[in-house]
């Protein structure tokens, strides 16, 4: 095992966006059926358009984040400690603009206790 934290930070990484695309054969909702792939693509496009995709902001497709809903997918943004459910592709641009700034200039912000309270 190699601990690589310093390598990641030296390369300019500041934030991580996790997007659930979990599918399951069940009576319960899952993000794959609630626009998961489209949300992932919209997140990627928004970050790429601002020149920060995989340079400053890493994006990961995940399995269940525990915020299942038929109305949209689950998204987590770290190190901010922000968790969202019911995210649709249309929600992504205003969500990322609020978190990162419209030009993605507010990167690398860690949350504080007061910032973590629901909006």
C-alpha positions as CSV (number, residue, x, y, z in Angstrom):
1,X,0.0,0.0,0.0
2,X,1.2,3.5,-0.9
3,X,-0.2,6.6,0.8
4,X,-0.5,9.2,-2.0
5,X,-2.1,12.2,-0.5
6,X,0.7,14.6,-1.1
7,X,0.9,13.5,-4.8
8,X,-2.7,14.3,-5.3
9,X,-2.5,17.7,-3.7
10,X,0.8,18.5,-5.5
11,X,-1.0,17.8,-8.8
12,X,-3.6,20.5,-8.0
13,X,-6.6,18.4,-6.9
14,X,-8.9,20.3,-4.6
15,X,-12.4,18.8,-4.7
16,X,-14.2,15.5,-5.4
17,X,-17.8,15.1,-6.8
18,X,-19.4,11.7,-6.2
19,X,-22.4,10.9,-8.4
20,X,-24.5,7.7,-7.7
21,X,-25.4,5.6,-10.7
22,X,-26.4,2.6,-8.7
23,X,-28.9,0.2,-10.3
24,X,-30.7,-2.6,-8.6
25,X,-33.5,-5.0,-9.4
26,X,-35.8,-4.0,-6.6
27,X,-39.1,-2.3,-5.7
28,X,-37.0,0.5,-4.2
29,X,-35.8,3.5,-6.1
30,X,-32.2,3.6,-7.4
31,X,-30.2,6.4,-8.9
32,X,-29.6,4.6,-12.2
33,X,-33.3,4.9,-13.0
34,X,-33.4,8.5,-11.7
35,X,-31.1,10.2,-14.2
36,X,-27.9,9.0,-12.7
37,X,-25.9,8.7,-16.0
38,X,-27.3,12.0,-17.2
39,X,-26.4,13.8,-14.0
40,X,-22.9,12.3,-14.2
41,X,-22.5,13.5,-17.8
42,X,-23.8,17.0,-16.9
43,X,-21.4,17.3,-13.9
44,X,-18.5,16.2,-16.1
45,X,-19.5,18.7,-18.9
46,X,-19.9,21.6,-16.5
47,X,-16.5,21.0,-15.0
48,X,-14.8,20.4,-18.4
49,X,-16.3,23.6,-19.8
50,X,-14.5,25.5,-17.0
51,X,-11.2,23.7,-17.4
52,X,-11.2,22.0,-13.9
53,X,-12.3,18.5,-14.7
54,X,-9.6,16.0,-13.6
55,X,-7.1,18.8,-13.0
56,X,-8.6,20.4,-9.9
57,X,-11.9,18.5,-9.5
58,X,-12.1,14.7,-9.6
59,X,-15.5,13.1,-10.4
60,X,-16.3,9.6,-9.4
61,X,-19.3,7.4,-10.4
62,X,-20.4,5.6,-7.3
63,X,-22.7,2.9,-6.1
64,X,-25.3,3.7,-3.5
65,X,-24.7,6.9,-1.4
66,X,-27.7,6.1,0.8
67,X,-29.9,8.9,-0.5
68,X,-32.1,6.9,-2.8
69,X,-35.0,8.6,-4.6
70,X,-37.1,8.0,-7.7
71,X,-37.0,11.8,-8.3
72,X,-33.3,12.2,-9.0
73,X,-29.8,10.9,-8.2
74,X,-27.5,11.4,-5.1
75,X,-24.5,13.7,-5.3
76,X,-21.8,14.4,-2.7
77,X,-19.2,17.1,-2.9
78,X,-16.0,16.8,-0.8
79,X,-14.1,18.1,1.2
80,X,-17.1,20.4,1.6
81,X,-19.2,17.7,3.2
82,X,-22.2,18.5,1.0
83,X,-24.8,15.8,0.2
84,X,-27.7,16.2,-2.2
85,X,-30.5,13.9,-3.3
86,X,-33.2,14.2,-6.0
87,X,-30.6,15.8,-8.4
88,X,-31.7,16.0,-12.0
89,X,-29.5,17.1,-15.0
90,X,-31.2,20.5,-14.9
91,X,-30.2,20.9,-11.3
92,X,-26.5,20.4,-11.9
93,X,-25.4,23.8,-13.4
94,X,-27.0,25.9,-10.6
95,X,-25.8,23.4,-7.9
96,X,-22.2,23.5,-9.1
97,X,-22.3,27.2,-9.6
98,X,-23.4,27.7,-6.0
99,X,-20.8,25.3,-4.7
100,X,-17.8,26.3,-6.9
101,X,-18.7,29.7,-8.3
102,X,-20.0,30.2,-11.9
103,X,-16.4,30.1,-13.2
104,X,-15.3,27.3,-10.8
105,X,-13.0,29.7,-9.0
106,X,-14.1,28.7,-5.4
107,X,-12.4,25.4,-5.2
108,X,-10.7,23.7,-2.2
109,X,-13.1,25.0,0.4
110,X,-13.6,22.7,3.4
111,X,-16.8,22.9,5.3
112,X,-17.1,24.1,8.8
113,X,-19.8,23.1,11.2
114,X,-22.0,26.1,10.4
115,X,-21.6,25.5,6.6
116,X,-22.8,21.9,6.9
117,X,-26.3,22.8,8.2
118,X,-29.0,22.2,5.6
119,X,-29.7,25.0,3.1
